[in-house]
């Protein structure tokens, strides 16, 4: 069995991170990253609501991604995800709004 040394593991991890960052310069990868980030967020926080992914789009007015999910009653919720280059931060959660 092939074993990696600690140094090789560190180099491999850094290379994977750099590849991920470079790939996130492409629009399709940015869309996928925004979708995955919201899927994890929705799955962890709102699993009981059974929300289904609908669409992801870039909003040039805000410079962020909007990812839409629909509940079983047909209501659509839009989550805002930033930044454009690596959309992993949930900026707006429509289900967690304060009055």
Secondary structure, 3 states (H helix, E strand, C coil): CCCCCHHHHHHHHHHHHHHHHHHCCCHHHHHHHHHHHHHHHHHHHCHHHCCEEEEEEEECCCCEEEEEEECCCCCEEEEEEECCCCCCEEEECCCCCCC
